[in-house]
Amino acid sequence: MLLTTQELNHIVSNLIQNAIEAVRDSGMGKRMIEVHVSVAQCICEFSIRDSGLGFSDDVLNQLRSGEVVTTKINGNGVGTKVARNLLTDVGGTIQFGNSRNGGAETFVQIPVSG
């Protein structure tokens, strides 16, 4: 089973929107979002790194345990939860962390047809 175009769009747009909001809300001077994509051996990998404040330990623990979590006033955390469920349904993964240089990192692996 593979992701539909609509499902893939939801995952990517949600994660990039989260990064945009983190950078915008950080109040930091330099604003940066990096997206890296690679495909090898029927696995598409992409990562998104931003220059925001990064994830607190509490938020990281909640994300890693699959809980619905948000750090935004108007957010509800459902977008990330839906992304995780879509990825899990097709054998993909999503991981969250903080960059050594500050900011958040999200890593996604998605099986693709050979």
C-alpha positions in Angstrom: 0.0 0.0 0.0 1.3 3.5 -0.9 0.3 7.0 0.1 -2.0 8.9 -2.3 -0.9 12.2 -3.6 -3.4 13.9 -1.2 -2.0 12.0 1.8 1.6 12.9 0.9 0.6 16.5 0.4 -1.0 16.5 3.9 2.1 15.2 5.5 4.6 17.5 3.8 2.4 20.6 4.0 1.6 20.0 7.7 5.3 19.6 8.6 6.5 22.5 6.6 3.7 24.7 8.0 4.7 23.7 11.5 8.3 24.7 10.7 7.2 28.1 9.2 5.2 28.9 12.3 8.0 27.8 14.6 10.5 30.1 12.8 8.0 33.0 12.6 7.1 32.7 16.3 10.6 32.3 17.6 11.6 36.0 17.5 15.0 34.8 16.5 17.0 36.9 14.0 18.0 34.4 11.3 15.1 32.4 10.0 15.8 29.2 8.1 14.0 26.1 7.0 15.9 23.3 5.3 14.2 20.4 3.5 16.3 17.4 2.3 14.9 14.6 0.2 16.5 11.3 -0.9 15.3 8.1 -2.4 17.2 4.8 -2.1 16.3 1.2 -2.1 12.5 1.8 -2.3 12.5 4.3 0.7 11.9 8.0 0.3 13.5 9.9 3.2 13.0 13.5 3.9 13.9 15.8 6.8 12.8 19.3 7.7 14.9 21.4 10.0 14.1 24.9 11.2 15.8 27.6 13.2 13.0 28.1 15.7 13.3 27.4 19.4 13.1 23.6 19.0 11.0 21.1 21.0 10.9 21.2 24.8 11.6 17.8 26.5 7.9 17.5 27.4 6.8 18.1 23.8 9.4 15.7 22.4 8.2 12.9 24.8 4.6 13.5 23.8 5.5 13.4 20.1 7.6 10.3 20.5 4.8 8.5 22.3 2.3 9.4 19.6 0.2 11.7 21.7 -1.7 14.7 20.2 0.3 17.7 21.1 0.5 21.3 20.1 2.7 24.3 21.0 0.5 26.8 19.2 -2.3 29.0 20.6 -4.6 28.1 17.7 -3.3 24.7 17.1 -4.7 21.3 18.0 -1.9 18.9 17.1 -4.2 16.8 14.9 -2.2 17.5 11.7 0.9 15.8 13.1 -1.1 12.9 14.5 -2.8 12.4 11.1 0.6 12.5 9.4 1.9 9.8 11.8 -1.2 7.6 11.2 -0.9 7.9 7.4 2.8 7.0 7.6 2.3 4.1 9.9 -0.5 2.7 7.7 2.0 2.3 4.8 4.9 1.1 6.9 6.5 4.6 7.1 8.0 6.4 10.1 8.3 9.8 11.6 10.8 11.0 14.2 11.2 14.3 16.0 14.3 15.8 17.5 16.3 19.0 18.1 19.2 20.1 16.0 22.6 20.6 17.6 22.5 24.1 16.3 19.1 24.9 17.7 15.7 24.4 16.2 13.6 21.4 15.5 14.1 18.4 13.1 11.6 16.0 11.7 12.6 12.9 9.8 10.2 10.9 7.7 10.7 7.6 5.9 8.1 6.4 3.3 8.1 3.2 1.3 7.9 3.7 -2.4 7.3 1.3 -5.2 10.4 -0.1 -7.0 
